[in-house]
Amino acid sequence: MLANSSGVSSFITGKLAKIGVPLRDGIPSCAILARLTLPGSLKLMEKTPGIETPERCEYLTYAAIWEGIALEIRHCPCWFSMPEDDFVTQHIEVRSLDKRILPITETGYRSHFMNGAEALVEFENDPVAFILWWLDEAAKAPEWRAKQNADRQLSFF
C-alpha cells in the first residue's frame, strides 16, 4: 500500500474521499472519522435540530465539613449526555481543603462519575448529602478505623 506524506495510505484516502470524508493535507477529519466509527447515533459537538439538549454545565461548588475536615464538593449534573438515548453522566469531585486523607481517597481528592439523571435521587439530588453519606459508609471499614487509631496513637518507631 502506498502512503502519502502524512502516512495515510492512498487506498484509505481514496475510500474516505469516495464516501465524502473531507481531507485536509491528505488527513481525514478526526471528528468525522469518529462519527463514522462510533456505535449508535452519537453526535459529536453537534445539536440535533428541533431537540432541546442540555449543555455541558458549569460545576456547582459546595462547602461542607466532615469529621472536622473542611471539604470542597464540585458537582456537574450533566457532564456528558446523549439526548437521543436520554443518557446523562454526572461528575462529582470532593477535595479536603488541607489535603488530609479521607476514607475514600489517600490524596484528599476524589473524582467520581455517575450514570443517569436519577443518580442522586436517593439523596434528594443533593451532592453534599451523597458525599457525606459516602464518607460515613467508607469510614466504617476496618482499614479506616485502624488508620484513625494509629494516627491517634503516639508512636516512637
N, C-alpha and C positions, 0 to 999 in steps of 0.2 A: 504494500500500500504506500502510495506517495504521500508525503506530508508537506504542508505549506510552511512558511517561516514561523508560524505560531505553534507548529507541532500537531495541528489538527489535520487529519488525512483528507485528501481531496475527495475521496469516496464519501466520507461523512459529511463534509461541507456541501457536496453535491446533493446528497439526500436531504439535508436540512433546508437547502435553498428550494428544493422541489416541493417541500411541504410548507414553505412560506416563512421559515425562521430567518429573521434578518441577521446578517453577519456584519460585524464591524472589524475591519482589518482581517477578515477571514475567521474571526472568532464568533461563535454564536452567543446571543444574549443569554446570560445566566438565568434571568427571571423567566424567559420564555422556555428555556430548556427545563427548568424546574417545573413549570406549569405542565409541560408535556409529560414529564416523568413521574410526578406525584400522583398517588392514587386519589380517586374521588374527584370532587369538583372544587378543590381548594383554590381559592383565588388569592394571589399574592399582591398585596398592596393595592387592590382594586375594590371599588364599591360596586355592588350589584345594583343596576338601575332599578328604581322603584321599591327597593327594600331598605328600610331604616336599619343601619348596622351600628352597634356601639363602637365608638372609637377606643383605641388603646388609651386607658385612663392615666391620669396622673396618680401618683401614690398619695394616699391619705396617711398622715403621720399622727401617732398617738403616744402619750407618755403613760407609764404605769410603774408600779413598784411591786416587786415580788420578793418576799423574804428579806426585805431591806435593800434589795438591789434595784437601782433605777434602770428602767428599760425604755428603749425606743422601739415602737412597733410600727412598721410601714405595711400598708395593705393596698393592693391593686385588685379591685373586684373583676376586672376584665383585662387581664394581661394578654390574653390571646383568645380570639373567638372565630368560629366558623358558623356564620348566621344560617347558612343553608341547612346545617345539621343541628342547630340550637346547642352548639358546643361552646363552652366557656372554660377557660383556665384562669384561676385566681392565683395571685402570688402574695405571699406574706413573708416579712422579714422581722426578726427580733434581734436586738443588739443590747447587751448590757453596757451602759454608758462608761463604766470604769473597766470594761473588758474582763470582768470576772467570769469564770466559767459558770455555766448553767447546766442543769441536768439533761438538757437536750443538745448541748454543744460544749466542746472543750475550749473553744476560742472566744466565746462571748458573742458570737454571731451565728445565726441560722437562717437559711433561706428555705422556703417550703412552697411547693406548688400543689394546688388542689383543683381537681377537675369537677366542673359542674357549677352552675349558678347557685345551686342549693347547698354547696359545701359547708356553709356556716349556719344553715337554718337551725340546727340543733342549739346554736349559741345566739339565736335571735339576730343573726348576721352581724354579730359584734366580734371583730377580730381580736380585741383585747381580752374578752371573755374566753375565746378559744385558746389564746396563748397562755393565759393564767391557768386554765384547766390543764393544758398540755404540760406545763411546768409542774403543777401539783401531781399529776399522774406519774411523770418521769421521776419525780423526787421520791416516790415510793419504792423505787428499785433499790435492792440491797447494795448495789455498787455505789449509788449516790449517797446513801446513808453512811456507808463505810468511809467514803471520801470526806463527808462532812465531819464525822467523828475524828478522823485522822487530822483534819485541819484544826480542830478544836484542841486536840491533844498536843501538849508540848513535847517536842522530841529533840533529843540531843544528838541523834545519829542521822 
